[in-house]
Amino acid sequence: MVPMETIRAAPKVLLHDHLDGGLRPSTVIELARDIGYVRLPMTDPLELGRWFTQGADRKSLELYLDGFEHTVAVMQTPEGIERVAAECAEDLAADGVVYAEVRYAPELSTQGGLDLDAVMRSWLAGFRRGSAAAAAAGRPIEIRAIVTAMRQFARSVEIAELSVRHRDEGVVGFDIAGPEAGFPPSRHLDAFQLIHRANFHVTIHAGEAFGLPSIWEALQWCGAERLGHGVRIVDDIQVGADGHLAMGRLATYVRDRRVPLEMCPTSNVHTGAVASIVDHPIDMLRRLRFRVTVNTDNRLMSDVTLSSEFETLTRVFRFGLDEMQWLTLNAMKSSFAPFDHRLRLINGVIKPGYARLMAEAMAEGSTVA
């Protein structure tokens, strides 16, 4: 098994992480105090962190989302949003993440009177501040924003316009999120068409709480370039009595078109998308050569880091550094960064970083590589 210190040292890439799902518990408490928000269940950071995770682990996406009431409540001021974004960049960099795309629904931060552009300015300013602090600490990170619309609301066109308006300031794509059942992505076709006309990027939450129809709609009606979670693609893969795997037409299409799957193992267990980590299809999909990536989803809610997710996979599925590198390269290749940026990080940071760690493992006589 790969030691945790080696996993933390490995250069990692994160494509699916929610800004409002990754706050530090102490920050939630301090921001609540600053704005007079009194609905937190407790004010001890350790206890509050445990409360968020226990509340999230209820095997239901709808119940999983309950805790966001409190994190969103403290993200209603420019100062609060900027602080959360800055700490996000710093925390990811400290965990060895060298490139990240972090998403948020700006409409959730308009309850206190901010307009959408003010939310975006604060969010992006926080990323710049946090990136500068990380670089000064010797852990540089490139961090970009994905603007999310909530699928149960009716502002997706407005949010799509917002994402395009700020594309040259650090926004790299557009997404829809929220409860999947009853809110198919095809309800937001106008927003996706706007994004496509602007030659911009789309990832869509699909195949988490709902099944194959949501994946098909995301791809064929809405033009998704990546699938947020996509874990239910296994519903189109049959396992024979002899262990032979037979893929249906949709699964074959997803694999052959190299559609990236933004998989979040621990979160998928917490939301009930899979029964347990052992049952998670990520290893099977990796062996079938799907474009699998590993992500955190909501670091506070699921009490994870990207390093801890990789540690879980090395422990449960015996992944080594080779598998970690393959998954990381998948993520970097699938990012919405410009092609030259992707090449620069792949050839200048990721491959040399893993080569060094593998050489050190071999020198120590370890089998982690």
Buried (B, 14 or more C-beta within 10 A) or exposed (E): BBEEEBBBBBBBBBBBBBBBBBBBBBBBBBBBEEBEBEEBEEBEBEEBBBBBBEBBBBEBBBBBBBBBEBBBBBBBBBEBBBBBBBBBBBBBBBBBBBBBBBBBBBBBBBEEEBEBEBBBBBBBBBBBBBBBBBEEEEBBBBBBBBBBBBBEBEBBBBBBBBBBBBBEBBBBBBBBBBBBEEBBBBBBBEBBBBBBEBEBBBBBBBBBBBBBBBBBBBBEBBBBBBBBBBBBBBBBBEEEEEEEEEBEEBBBBBBEEEBBBBBBBBBBBBBBBBEEBEEBBBBBBBEBEBBBBBBBBBBBBBBBBBBBBBBBBBEBBEBBBEBBBBBBBBBBBBBBBEEEBBEBBBEEBBBEBBEEBBEBBEEEEBEBB
